Amino acid sequence: MGDMYPMLLSPCGKDYLWGGTRLRDEYGKLCGSGPLAETWECSVHPDGLSTVRNGCFAGETLREVLSRHPEFLGTGGDPAEGLPILVKFIDAAQDLSIQVHPDDAYAMCAEGSRGKTEMWYVLDAAEGAEIVLGFEHPVTEEIIREAHKKGDFRRHLHYVPVKKGDSFYIPPGTVHAVGAGILLVEIQESSNLTYRVYDYDRIGPDGKKRELHLDKALEVMRMNSSSAHARPGRVVRYEPGCSKETVCRCRYFEAEAIRFSEEVSLEAGQEACRILLCLEGAGKIGEVSFKKGDCLFLPAGYGGARAEGRAVLLNIRN
């Protein structure tokens, strides 16, 4: 197997207090022994590096490989910036904190970091599960600060019921949260910058309430009502033995869900790499086998890959 091949990745696991056991039980993630909240499946972010587990780069982090082979990123980006996106599984056994992310301009000025645009693709949701997506009505800084003092901040939030297969686009400045009972894929800019607005007075591992970042959050949040544009339009193309559904497209990334039971073509041209996340089933690309939960990095310039088997893949590119 030469330098140019589909790289199977091992994730970095996160044991945040709201996590559950589904990523271990259903997706075979062997990260730690406690609650498993997130697995960073394809990441070059220093807070959670994914590792190549097959071929000549086995045992190296993807960050190390791409630093030596920036051509794997493609001609459409800046090799000095590395891989600009990060892909995660998230298992919310409890509600996540209400939070907001800054845009690139604010983040670079205030934090020396990328901002965080993200999207969610729902894999499963318990009956009655909801996400927070913006506000129920326009608010002001005074309204939000007063709500924090009174302890009734949640009454201003816009809650959206979710089901398997839903997708949501979360632009910077949008107050949001994943609710309990939801399992999803998150695709985001390569950033770990989060401003926590509300956290149900939960106690962290250090025995103290988890830190809030209200002042910074107020500087970046959109205070108009909910994001009506947050559900991307769905476009499905049908081919023999295969369907390809566009689930999100924005300036930072695009993703399609591919369901196939016959051989399907997956192009990785010179412009951009591909990240393939197997959500169901199993298959092969060339000599590399994959199954539910696996993540593969397909270098730019790999050319016309062909996947065979019976599976659902998220096909992601920047």
C-alpha positions in Angstrom: 0.0 0.0 0.0 1.7 3.3 -1.2 1.4 6.8 0.2 -1.9 7.4 -1.5 -4.6 5.2 0.0 -7.8 5.3 2.1 -6.7 5.9 5.7 -8.8 4.3 8.4 -8.7 6.7 11.5 -8.9 6.0 15.2 -10.6 8.8 17.1 -9.9 10.8 20.2 -12.6 10.2 22.9 -14.1 12.9 25.2 -15.6 11.9 28.6 -17.7 15.0 29.2 -20.3 14.5 32.0 -23.3 14.5 29.7 -22.1 11.5 27.6 -23.6 8.1 27.4 -22.5 4.6 26.3 -24.0 4.3 22.8 -20.7 5.1 20.9 -19.1 2.2 22.7 -22.0 -0.2 22.6 -23.3 0.5 19.1 -20.3 1.9 17.2 -17.5 0.0 18.8 -15.6 3.0 20.1 -13.0 1.8 22.6 -12.1 5.1 24.2 -11.8 4.9 28.0 -14.2 3.1 30.3 -16.6 5.9 31.6 -19.2 7.9 29.8 -18.3 8.6 26.2 -19.7 12.0 25.0 -17.8 12.6 21.8 -15.4 10.9 19.5 -13.3 13.2 17.3 -13.2 10.9 14.2 -11.3 13.1 11.8 -9.3 15.8 13.6 -6.0 17.6 13.4 -7.0 19.9 16.2 -4.4 19.7 19.1 -7.2 19.2 21.6 -8.1 15.8 20.0 -6.0 14.2 17.3 -7.2 11.3 15.3 -4.6 8.6 14.3 -4.1 6.5 11.2 -4.5 2.8 11.8 -3.7 1.2 8.5 -1.0 1.2 5.8 2.3 2.9 5.8 1.2 5.8 8.1 -0.2 3.5 10.8 0.4 4.8 14.3 0.9 8.4 13.1 -1.6 11.2 13.8 -3.4 12.6 10.8 -1.9 16.0 11.7 1.6 14.5 11.3 0.8 12.9 8.0 -0.7 16.0 6.5 2.2 18.2 7.7 4.5 16.1 5.6 2.0 15.6 2.7 0.1 18.9 2.4 -0.8 17.8 -1.2 -3.3 15.3 0.4 -5.4 18.3 1.4 -5.9 19.4 -2.2 -5.4 22.5 -4.2 -8.6 24.3 -3.0 -7.2 25.2 0.5 -4.2 26.7 2.2 -1.8 23.9 3.2 -0.4 26.1 6.0 -3.7 26.0 7.7 -4.0 22.2 7.6 -7.3 20.4 7.5 -9.9 23.1 8.2 -12.8 20.9 9.3 -13.4 18.4 12.2 -15.9 15.5 12.2 -17.4 14.1 15.5 -19.9 11.6 16.8 -21.9 13.0 19.7 -23.9 10.9 22.2 -26.0 13.2 24.5 -27.3 11.1 27.3 -28.0 14.4 29.1 -28.7 17.9 27.8 -25.6 19.7 26.6 -25.0 23.2 27.9 -26.7 26.1 26.1 -23.8 27.7 24.1 -22.8 29.9 21.3 -19.7 30.1 19.0 -18.0 33.2 17.5 -17.3 33.7 13.9 -13.8 33.7 12.4 -13.2 37.5 12.7 -14.1 37.7 16.4 -12.4 34.4 17.3 -9.1 35.4 15.6 -9.1 38.8 17.3 -10.1 37.7 20.7 -8.8 34.1 20.9 -6.3 33.6 18.1 -8.4 30.8 16.8 -10.8 29.9 14.0 -14.4 30.5 14.7 -16.9 27.7 14.7 -19.6 27.1 12.0 -21.1 23.6 12.4 -23.9 21.3 11.2 -25.6 18.4 12.8 -26.9 15.2 11.1 -29.2 13.2 13.5 -28.5 9.5 13.7 -31.1 8.7 16.3 -33.4 10.5 18.7 -35.5 9.4 21.6 -39.2 10.2 21.5 -39.7 13.8 22.4 -36.0 14.7 22.0 -35.4 18.4 21.2 -32.6 20.7 20.3 -32.2 24.4 21.2 -31.9 26.6 18.1 -32.0 30.3 18.6 -34.5 32.3 20.6 -38.3 32.0 20.7 -38.5 35.8 20.3 -36.1 38.7 19.9 -34.1 39.4 23.0 -31.7 42.0 24.3 -28.6 41.9 26.6 -30.7 43.3 29.4 -33.4 40.5 29.0 -30.7 37.8 29.0 -28.9 39.1 32.1 -32.1 39.5 33.9 -33.2 36.0 33.0 -29.9 34.6 34.3 -30.5 36.4 37.7 -34.1 35.1 37.9 -33.1 31.6 36.7 -35.6 31.5 33.9 -33.3 31.8 30.9 -34.7 28.7 29.2 -38.1 30.3 28.6 -36.6 32.5 25.9 -35.2 29.6 23.9 -36.5 28.1 20.7 -36.9 24.3 21.0 -37.1 22.1 17.9 -38.2 18.4 18.0 -35.8 16.1 16.0 -35.9 12.7 14.4 -33.5 10.4 12.7 -32.2 11.9 9.4 -32.7 15.5 10.3 -29.9 18.0 9.6 -29.3 21.4 11.0 -27.0 24.2 10.0 -25.6 26.2 13.0 -24.0 29.5 12.0 -21.8 31.4 14.4 -23.8 33.5 16.9 -26.7 31.1 17.0 -27.5 30.0 20.6 -27.9 26.2 20.5 -27.7 22.9 22.3 -28.2 19.2 21.7 -30.9 17.7 23.9 -30.8 14.5 25.9 -31.5 11.3 23.9 -29.9 12.5 20.7 -27.1 10.8 18.8 -25.6 12.7 15.9 -22.7 13.5 13.7 -21.3 17.1 13.9 -19.2 18.6 11.1 -17.6 21.8 12.0 -14.7 24.2 11.5 -11.5 22.9 13.2 -12.0 24.8 16.4 -12.7 24.0 20.0 -14.0 27.5 20.9 -17.3 27.4 22.8 -18.9 30.1 25.0 -21.2 28.4 27.5 -24.3 30.5 28.3 -26.3 28.2 30.6 -25.5 24.8 32.1 -28.4 23.8 34.5 -26.1 24.6 37.5 -24.3 21.3 36.9 -21.2 20.4 39.0 -18.0 19.5 37.1 -15.4 17.0 38.0 -13.6 19.5 40.2 -16.7 19.8 42.4 -17.6 23.3 41.2 -20.3 24.6 38.9 -19.0 24.6 35.3 -17.8 27.9 34.1 -20.1 30.2 32.0 -18.8 32.7 29.5 -21.8 35.1 29.4 -19.9 38.3 28.7 -18.2 37.0 25.6 -21.3 35.1 24.5 -23.3 38.4 24.6 -20.7 40.0 22.3 -21.2 37.3 19.5 -24.8 36.0 19.8 -27.6 36.8 17.4 -30.4 38.1 19.5 -33.2 38.0 16.9 -35.5 35.0 16.9 -34.8 31.4 15.8 -32.8 30.5 12.7 -35.5 29.7 10.1 -32.8 28.9 7.6 -31.1 26.3 9.9 -32.8 23.3 8.2 -30.9 22.9 4.9 -32.9 22.0 1.8 -32.7 18.3 1.0 -31.8 17.1 -2.5 -31.8 13.4 -3.3 -30.3 11.9 -6.4 -31.1 8.3 -7.3 -28.8 6.0 -9.2 -28.9 2.2 -9.7 -28.5 0.6 -6.2 -27.6 4.0 -4.7 -29.1 7.3 -3.4 -27.1 10.4 -2.7 -28.7 13.0 -0.5 -27.1 16.5 0.1 -27.5 17.2 3.8 -25.5 20.4 4.1 -23.5 22.8 2.0 -21.9 26.0 3.2 -18.6 27.9 2.6 -16.7 25.7 5.0 -17.9 22.2 4.1 -20.5 20.1 2.3 -21.8 16.6 3.1 -24.0 14.0 1.4 -25.5 10.8 2.7 -24.8 7.9 0.3 -26.9 4.8 0.7 -25.8 2.0 -1.5 -26.2 -1.8 -2.1 -24.2 -2.0 -5.3 -20.8 -0.6 -6.2 -20.7 3.2 -6.1 -18.1 5.8 -7.3 -16.5 8.2 -4.8 -14.4 10.7 -6.6 -11.4 12.4 -4.7 -10.0 14.9 -7.2 -7.1 17.2 -7.0 -9.1 20.0 -5.4 -10.1 18.5 -2.0 -9.8 15.5 0.2 -12.8 13.4 1.3 -13.8 12.2 4.8 -16.0 9.1 4.7 -18.0 8.2 7.9 -19.8 4.9 7.9 -23.2 5.2 9.7 -24.7 1.8 8.9 -23.6 -1.5 7.3 -20.1 -2.4 5.9 -18.1 -2.4 2.7 -14.7 -2.0 1.0 -12.8 0.6 -0.9 -10.1 -1.2 -2.8 -8.4 -3.4 -0.2 -9.6 -1.4 2.8 -12.6 -2.7 4.6 -14.9 -0.5 6.7 -17.9 -1.1 9.0 -20.4 1.0 11.0 -18.6 3.6 13.0 -15.5 3.7 10.9 -14.0 6.9 9.5 -11.8 7.1 6.4 -9.6 9.9 5.1 -9.4 9.8 1.3 -6.5 12.0 0.1 -7.0 14.6 -2.6 -5.8 13.2 -5.9 -6.7 9.6 -5.0 -9.0 9.6 -8.0 -12.0 7.5 -8.7 -12.5 5.3 -5.6 -15.2 2.7 -5.8 -17.0 1.5 -2.7 -18.7 -1.9 -2.6 -21.0 -3.5 0.0 -24.2 -2.4 1.7 -23.8 0.7 3.8 -24.7 4.3 4.5 -21.7 6.8 4.2 -21.5 10.4 5.0 -19.3 11.8 2.2 -17.7 15.1 3.5 -15.4 17.6 1.9 -14.2 21.1 2.7 
